[in-house]
Amino acid sequence: MNTTYLENEYVRVGVKHLGAELCSFVKNDGNREYIWQADAAYWNRHAPVLFPIVGRLPQNQYLHEGQTYTLPQHGFARDMPFALLNRQEDRLVFELRATAQTREVYPFDFALRIIYTLQGHTLTVTWQVEHLGEGEMLFSIGAHPAFNVPLLPGGTFEDYYLEFSQPEILARYLLEEGTGLQNGETEPVLDNMAVLPLRYEHYKKDALVFKNYRSDRVTIKCDYHPHFVQMQLEGFPFLGIWTKCEGAPFLCIEPWYGIAGSAGPPVELSEKEGMQSLGTREVFEASYAITIG
């Protein structure tokens, strides 16, 4: 599948047409790759776009207008080819539109545009979701970029930490083992602190899932070198932090407009937590930014 690149004097960015997925973010000084390179031994994706749901559904099903539909975890956009609508020196615009195939599992007419804009060391990712049909459209959307940790050879995952832009009082919303659904329980993680050390033990119960956090930036850092990855994620109601397993050399920082379903039977899509709503011809827009250093 094709990959299209953006480049300036500082960095080079690659985006696959399949899923409009960010697959490379290289700093020219040192030729250092910041994006996880999808080693199937751990996890074979880079930075999938989650649409039209985030997380799992009970039995992978939901109800809408008297019908039962089946959707896999995180939806279908990540596995579909996007059209490259526009390419400029510093900007790429990809689009996915509803098809007969998508309507079988998601009965809405939509256009999903993903826009990548490069300025200096910062890549801004903008989503535009447009409802092309009649009535109300329900959807969720989320990011799932994975970053190489350690950033330099010779270090370890646990040499690093995640720094929030302000102190946080946070509990994780626990996911049911084996299903990935919210089980209704929480567990404290941060008590008025801005630093979360990276420890594999944190992910034995799946992702750290946060609601009601206050920070608009989170940064992957290490004390023995100056290199970092910073994500600007102002306005996102949910945040996931995840790595696959002990020894996996990457960390995902996942701002979401949506969240996994709750344990129990399938529910009406309108009742699923975190769903966004659009009227006819309305457009939802949100963006996050990645800065490397």
C-alpha positions in Angstrom: 0.0 0.0 0.0 1.2 3.5 -0.9 2.9 5.8 1.6 3.1 9.6 1.1 5.7 11.7 2.8 6.0 15.3 4.1 9.5 16.7 4.8 11.1 19.9 5.9 14.6 20.8 7.1 14.0 19.2 10.5 11.9 16.1 10.1 10.3 13.6 7.6 6.8 12.2 8.1 5.3 9.2 6.4 1.5 8.4 6.1 0.1 5.1 4.7 -2.9 5.4 2.5 -4.3 2.3 4.2 -6.1 3.7 7.2 -4.4 7.1 6.6 -2.1 5.9 9.3 1.0 7.8 10.4 3.8 5.3 10.0 7.0 7.4 10.4 8.2 10.5 12.1 12.0 10.8 11.7 14.2 13.6 13.0 16.7 14.4 10.3 19.4 15.2 12.8 20.6 11.7 13.7 18.0 10.0 11.5 16.1 9.0 14.6 12.7 7.3 14.2 10.1 8.2 16.8 7.1 6.1 15.6 6.9 2.4 16.5 7.6 0.3 13.3 4.9 -2.2 13.7 6.9 -5.3 14.6 4.4 -8.1 14.7 6.3 -9.8 17.5 4.6 -7.2 19.7 2.0 -5.2 17.8 1.7 -4.8 14.0 0.3 -1.2 13.8 1.8 2.2 14.0 -0.9 4.8 14.8 -4.3 3.6 13.7 -7.3 5.9 13.5 -10.2 4.6 15.6 -13.6 5.1 13.9 -16.6 4.9 14.1 -16.1 3.4 17.6 -13.4 3.5 20.2 -12.7 0.3 22.1 -14.8 -2.8 22.2 -18.6 -3.4 22.2 -20.3 -6.1 24.2 -20.2 -9.2 22.0 -18.9 -6.8 19.3 -22.5 -5.7 18.7 -24.7 -2.6 19.1 -28.4 -1.8 18.5 -29.8 0.9 16.3 -33.4 1.5 15.1 -34.4 -2.1 15.8 -31.5 -3.7 14.1 -28.4 -5.4 15.6 -25.0 -4.5 14.0 -21.6 -6.0 14.5 -18.4 -3.9 14.7 -14.9 -5.1 15.6 -12.8 -3.3 18.3 -12.0 0.3 17.2 -14.2 0.1 14.1 -13.2 -0.3 10.4 -11.4 2.9 9.3 -7.9 1.7 10.3 -8.2 -1.2 7.8 -9.7 0.7 4.8 -7.9 2.6 2.0 -8.2 6.3 2.1 -8.1 8.6 -1.0 -5.4 11.3 -1.0 -7.5 14.4 -1.8 -4.8 17.0 -1.6 -1.0 17.1 -1.3 0.9 20.3 -0.5 4.5 20.9 0.6 3.4 20.9 4.3 -0.1 19.3 4.2 -1.8 16.0 3.3 -5.6 15.5 3.2 -7.0 11.9 3.2 -10.6 11.0 2.9 -12.8 7.9 3.5 -16.5 7.8 2.5 -19.2 5.4 3.4 -19.6 2.4 1.1 -22.0 -0.5 0.7 -19.5 -2.5 2.9 -19.5 0.1 5.7 -23.3 0.5 5.7 -23.7 -3.2 6.5 -22.0 -2.6 9.9 -22.6 1.1 10.4 -25.7 2.5 8.7 -24.6 6.1 8.3 -23.4 8.1 5.3 -20.2 9.9 6.3 -17.0 11.5 5.0 -14.0 11.1 7.3 -11.1 13.4 6.4 -7.7 13.2 8.1 -5.4 16.2 7.6 -1.7 16.1 8.4 0.0 19.5 8.7 3.8 19.8 9.3 5.4 22.9 10.8 8.9 22.7 12.2 9.2 19.7 14.5 5.4 19.6 15.0 2.9 17.4 13.1 -0.8 18.4 13.6 -3.4 15.8 12.9 -6.9 17.1 12.3 -10.1 15.0 11.9 -13.2 16.1 10.1 -16.3 13.9 10.3 -19.1 15.0 8.1 -22.6 13.6 8.2 -23.8 13.2 4.6 -27.1 11.6 5.4 -30.4 12.6 7.0 -31.3 12.7 10.7 -28.7 12.0 13.4 -25.4 10.3 13.0 -23.6 8.8 16.0 -19.9 8.0 16.1 -16.7 8.0 18.1 -13.2 8.7 17.0 -9.8 8.3 18.6 -6.0 8.3 18.0 -3.7 5.4 18.8 -0.1 6.5 18.0 2.7 4.3 19.3 6.1 5.9 20.0 9.5 4.1 20.3 10.5 3.8 24.0 13.4 3.9 24.6 14.0 6.7 22.1 17.8 5.9 22.1 19.6 2.6 21.8 20.9 1.2 25.1 18.1 2.4 27.4 15.1 0.7 28.8 11.3 1.4 28.7 11.4 2.0 32.5 14.0 4.7 32.2 11.2 6.9 30.9 8.2 8.7 32.4 5.1 10.5 31.2 4.9 14.1 32.3 1.4 15.8 32.4 1.3 19.6 31.9 -0.2 20.0 35.3 -0.6 17.9 38.5 -3.4 15.4 38.2 -5.6 13.4 40.5 -6.4 10.4 38.4 -8.0 7.0 38.7 -7.9 4.5 35.9 -11.2 3.0 34.7 -10.6 -0.7 34.6 -11.3 -3.0 31.7 -12.6 -6.5 32.1 -10.0 -9.1 31.4 -10.6 -10.9 28.2 -13.2 -8.6 26.8 -11.7 -5.1 27.0 -15.0 -3.7 28.3 -15.3 -1.3 31.3 -16.1 -3.3 34.4 -17.3 -0.3 36.5 -14.3 -0.4 38.8 -11.5 2.2 39.2 -8.0 2.2 40.7 -6.0 5.3 41.8 -3.0 6.2 39.6 -1.9 9.8 40.4 -2.5 11.8 43.5 -1.9 15.5 42.7 1.2 14.5 40.7 2.4 15.4 37.2 4.8 12.5 36.5 3.8 8.9 35.8 6.8 6.6 35.6 6.6 4.0 32.8 6.3 0.5 34.4 5.2 -2.6 32.6 3.2 -3.7 35.6 0.8 -0.8 35.0 -0.4 -2.5 31.8 -1.0 -6.1 33.1 -4.7 -5.0 33.4 -4.7 -3.6 29.9 -4.6 0.2 29.1 -4.6 3.0 31.6 -8.0 4.7 30.8 -8.6 8.2 32.2 -11.6 10.5 32.2 -11.7 14.0 33.5 -8.0 14.8 33.3 -7.0 18.5 33.1 -3.7 18.6 31.2 -3.6 19.7 27.6 -0.1 18.2 27.0 1.6 15.0 27.9 5.3 14.3 27.2 7.5 11.2 27.1 10.8 12.1 28.8 13.9 10.6 30.2 16.3 12.2 32.7 19.6 11.2 31.0 19.0 12.7 27.6 17.1 15.7 26.2 15.0 13.9 23.5 11.2 13.8 23.9 7.8 13.2 22.4 5.1 15.7 23.3 1.4 15.4 22.5 -0.9 18.4 22.6 -4.5 17.0 23.3 -6.6 19.9 24.5 -10.3 19.2 24.7 -10.3 15.4 24.5 -12.6 13.9 27.1 -10.8 10.5 27.3 -7.2 9.4 27.3 -5.7 6.0 27.0 -2.1 5.0 27.8 -1.0 1.5 26.6 1.8 -0.9 25.8 1.4 -4.4 24.7 3.3 -6.5 27.3 6.5 -6.9 29.3 9.4 -6.0 27.0 7.4 -4.2 24.3 9.6 -1.2 23.3 6.8 1.3 22.7 4.2 3.4 24.4 0.8 4.5 22.9 -0.7 7.9 23.9 -4.4 7.8 22.8 -6.6 10.9 23.0 -10.2 9.8 22.3 -13.7 11.2 21.6 -15.2 7.9 22.7 -14.4 5.0 25.0 -14.9 1.2 25.3 -18.4 -0.1 26.1 -19.4 -1.4 29.5 -19.7 -5.1 30.4 -23.2 -6.5 29.8 -25.4 -7.1 26.8 -25.3 -5.0 23.7 -26.9 -1.6 24.0 -28.4 1.1 21.7 -25.6 3.0 20.1 -27.1 6.3 21.5 -26.6 4.8 25.0 -23.0 4.0 24.6 -20.7 6.3 26.6 -18.8 8.9 24.7 -20.7 8.8 21.4 -20.7 12.1 19.4 -23.7 13.3 17.5 -24.1 15.1 14.2 -27.1 16.4 12.3 -27.5 16.5 8.6 -24.5 18.1 6.9 -22.9 19.0 10.2 -19.1 18.6 10.6 -17.2 17.5 13.7 -13.6 18.7 13.9 -10.8 17.9 16.4 -7.1 17.9 16.3 -4.0 16.9 18.3 -0.3 17.6 17.7 2.9 15.7 18.1 6.2 17.5 18.6 9.5 15.6 18.7 12.8 16.8 20.0 
